[in-house]
Amino acid sequence: IKATERNKAVKSEFKTAIRKFREAAEAGNRDEAEALMREASQQLDKATSKGVIHSNQAANKKARMATRLNKVA
């Protein structure tokens, strides 16, 4: 139960970080999106190191964020 609660908290943190990045990218704010992408990447790395998500899933999410960042003008 304790591990489940920790995993939920970690997942919630990186999902929130990804959502903030996505909102900044959609608004066209490249500088803010870059900063938020770094933060989201760190959250994903932490989740991977704690075993909450698989390393490939984290890599896929980071790649999608990078692609979206490159599309922002």
C-alpha angles and dihedrals in degrees: 000000000000092000091048091054092048091049091050091052093049092047091048091052096053094041089053091048091051091048092052090050091049092050092050091048092050090050088055094241101143099177093051091043091054092053092046091048090056090050093047091048090054090050090051091049091051091050090050094049090050091051095243093125133015118261091240091055090052091048091051092050092048091049091051090050091050091051091050091047091053090054092056110099 
